[in-house]
């Protein structure tokens, strides 16, 4: 996965560099390739992409430090707690109280 992320980043960098160099050689800013109304969405996308890459780098750094079974269990527990917190917690357990509402006859 890390190799794919690095390859994707390299290809993206090459494409952006090419677009910038074409724009500079023609005396235009790189954003001039986009219509005025599309520039804001390009800037938002670029910002979100940078945030995502930073989060991936932090994740890879944390995973690189996990080397023992105890650290793995601790990492899993922290990750689980973070996910549950992000979901707003789980509802309280209650009886299922299932009931049969019909029969499906096959064949």
ZIRAQUI-V866533 format. One record per residue. RES is the residue in one small letter. PHI is phi in whole degrees, 0 to 359 (* if undefined). NEAR is the number of other ideal C-beta (glycine too) atoms within 12 Angstrom. Layout:
BEGIN
res: <RES/RES>
phi: <PHI/PHI>
near: <NEAR/NEAR>
END
This chain:
BEGIN
res: <x/x/x/x/x/x/x/x/x/x/x/x/x/x/x/x/x/x/x/x/x/x/x/x/x/x/x/x/x/x/x/x/x/x/x/x/x/x/x/x/x/x/x/x/x/x/x/x/x/x/x/x/x/x/x/x/x/x/x/x/x/x/x/x/x/x/x/x/x/x/x/x/x/x/x/x/x/x/x/x/x/x/x/x/x/x/x/x/x/x/x/x/x/x/x/x/x/x/x/x/x/x/x/x/x/x/x>
phi: <*/298/294/296/300/294/297/298/298/295/294/298/299/296/294/295/299/296/297/294/295/295/297/293/293/263/75/239/284/297/287/291/288/252/295/307/288/271/298/297/292/295/295/296/301/298/297/297/295/296/298/296/295/297/295/296/297/296/297/297/295/296/296/294/273/272/232/245/302/294/294/297/298/296/299/298/295/297/295/299/300/296/294/296/298/296/282/89/87/261/291/294/288/216/297/290/51/286/212/272/250/179/234/258/266/249/80>
near: <11/15/10/12/19/16/13/18/21/14/14/20/16/14/16/20/15/16/22/19/14/17/18/15/11/13/9/15/15/23/19/18/20/19/11/11/8/14/17/14/15/22/15/13/16/19/14/14/20/16/14/18/20/15/15/21/18/14/20/19/13/20/18/13/14/20/12/10/10/11/16/16/13/17/21/17/15/16/18/15/15/14/14/14/12/10/11/8/10/12/8/6/6/7/7/6/5/6/7/6/6/6/6/7/5/4/3>
END
